[in-house]
Amino acid sequence: MLPPAPRWTRRALLLAGAAASLPARAQQRAFTLGLLTQADDSRYAARALQQAFPDAPSGRSAPAAELALNDSLVTLQLAGWSPARLLPVEAASAADLAAATQRLLQRGTRHILLELPAAGVAAVAAATAGRDVILFNTAAPEDALRGAQCAPHLLHTLPSHAMQMDAIAQLLVARKWIRPLVLVGPLPGTSCCWRPGSAARSASACAAWRNAPSRPPAARASASRRTRGC
């Protein structure tokens, strides 16, 4: 057995280890998460929030983003990032989104949450094409953002209208509900989910439901006559 190391040797080793860790700490990168909002977004008007409709926003997402950053603090530090901070920027209108996005990029922000209408998400994605930035769509479920307006640096944290309709169609199949009631309002946004183009992805599920082999032929024929658009 080797004799214990002198006290000064142990102290020197501790000091050497501490000194070796200093460059790693100095090389930590600052992590800034941007949050881009639009002041005139009608979904977040005071009256709309008070009505608290199902599947409608209940408020802005800044508190949730702060909570997510706190939950990710240890992971970020282990990956070489310094303590994270949220940088919210609000554009007065859609016309100011490009300038607001540029302010975030100039401050070194490379991850941006977009709490915007679909048109604003598409505009920001087009304005940042080819830039070193990742966008997160957190509030626009429109199908076009995953289709014609899809961008490689745009990710989505909520289901699209097509995904929602597919889930509803699968629920109808599972419950064997053969006569669903569809209520359509006067505004364009209330009927978007039931137009032929946006409901195309759920058509196969609807057909499978109407023609399920486990159901009698008379019931299948009746369902085909009575149901429209699933």
N, C-alpha and C positions, 0 to 999 in steps of 0.2 A: 504494500500500500504506500502510495506517495504521500509525503508529508503535506500538510495543508499549506496552501499558498499564503505568503505574507499578506498582511492587510493592504499594503500599498499596491501589491500586484492586483488584488481583486478590485481595488478602486480604479486602477488604471484600465482594467478591462471594461468596467462599467462606463467610464468616461469615453473609451474608444467606441463602445457600442452606441452611446448617445450621439457622439460626433458623426458616426456613420449614418445615423438616421436623419440628420439635419438636411442633407441634400434632398432626400425624398420628400420631406415636408416642404422644402422651399420650392419644389417642382410641382406642387399641387396646383391644379387649374381651378379657376373660379367657375362655378356652375350657376348659371342664371337661367331660370325658366320664365319665358315671356308669356303673358296673357293678353291677347288682343281682343278687345270688345268694340262694339259699335253703339254709340249713345242713343241713336234713334231706332234701335231694334225693337219693334212693337211687341215682341214676345215677352220682353222684360219691363214693359210699362207697368206702373203701379196697379192700375185696374186689372190688367191681365193676370198679374201675380195674385191679387186678392181673390179672383175667381177660382183659382186652384183647380183647373180642369185636369182630368186624368191625362197622363203622358205629356203634360205641359211643364215648362220650367217652373221651379219653385223659388228661384232666385239665382243670383250670379254665382259663378263657380270658384271665385277667388278663395273662400275659406276651405273648400275641398282641395284646391291645389296646394294651399299651405299645409294642410294635413298630410297630403301625399308626400310632400318634400320632407316633412319631419319623419315620416315613416321610412323614408329612403336614405336618411342621413348616414347611417353606418355603411350601407352598401356604397354610397357615393364616395365616402372617405376611403374605403378599402380599394376603390377603383382609381384613387388618385385625385379626386375632386375635393375642393375645399367646401365648407358648409354652404349649402345651397340657399338661394333667395329667390323670391318671386318678384318679377318686374311687370306690373300691370300697366298697360297703355290703352287708352280709350280714344277711338276715332270718333269725331263728331258725326260723320256720315260715311256712306260708302265711298264718296269722292276722296276722303282723307285716309283711306286704308293704306294706300301705297306709301304715303309719307310716314304714317305710324309704323308700318313694317320696317321702313328704312331706319327709323330711330332705334328700333330694337336691334337690328343687325349692327348698327354702328356702335352699340354698347356691348358687342360681343355675344349676343344671345344667339344660340344655335338650336334651341328647342322652343317652339312657340305653340301655345294652346290657342286655338281659334274658337272663340265663342261668338260666332257670326252667322248671319243668314247664308243660304247656299250661294247666292251671287257673290257675297263677300269672300267666302272660302275659295271659290273658283278664281276670283281676282287676285287674291294673295298668292295662291299656288302658281298662277301664271307669272306674277311679278317676281317670284323667287326661283323660277326655273333655272337650274344650273348653279344655284348658290349652295353653299355649305350650311344647310339648315334643314331641320325636320319639323314638319307641321303636323299638328294633331287636331283633327276636326272633332269637336266635342258637342256640337249643337245643331248640325244640319243633317237630317236624315234623307235628303233627296237622292234618288237613284243616280242622277247624272254625275254626281261626284265620284261614283265608282264605275262610271261608264265613259261617256264621251269626254268628261272633264277630269278623268283620273290623272293623277300625277305620281311619279315614283317617290317623291319626298313627302307625300300626303298620306297620313295614317288616320284611321277612324276609331273612335272609342264608343260609338253608339251604332245600333243596327239601322240599316237603310229601310226605306218604305217597303222594298221588295222582300227584305228579310222578315219584316213585321207581318206582311201579308202571307208569307210562306208559313210562319208560325201559326197564324190564325187558321190557315187551311189545314195544317196538320192537326190542330186542336179539333176542328170540325170532324175530321176523319176519325180521330181517336174517340170522340164522344158520340159519333154517328148521328150528328145533328143534320137532318136532311133539308131543313127549311130555314136557313139563316135569314135574319132581317137586317138589311143594310140601310142605314139612315145617312143621307147625303145632304149637306148644308148648301147654302147659296154661294159661299166663297170658293174660289178655285182650290185653295188648299185642303178643303174638306172632302173633295172628291178625287184627289190625285191618286189615292191608293186603289181606286176601283176602275180607273181607265184601262182599256185593253193593253196598252203598252206596259204600264207599270205593274199590272197584275199577271203578266205573262208567265212569270216564274212559278206562280202558284197554280197554273192551269193543270199541270200534270198531276198535282196532288188532288185537285178538284175532280179530275177525271177518274183517278184511282178511287176516290171516295164514292162517286156516283156509280161506278161499275165494279164495286168490291164483290168478289165471288161469293163471300159469305152472306150476301144479302139476296133475297128472292128476286127473280127477274122483274116481277111487277113493281117491287119497291124501287129497283134501279131505274126502271122506265119512268116512274112517278117523280123520282128525284131529278132526272134529266129534264122533265118538263117544267118543274116548279122552281128550280134554282137558276139564278142568273149571276154571273160573275162570282161564283162560289158563295 
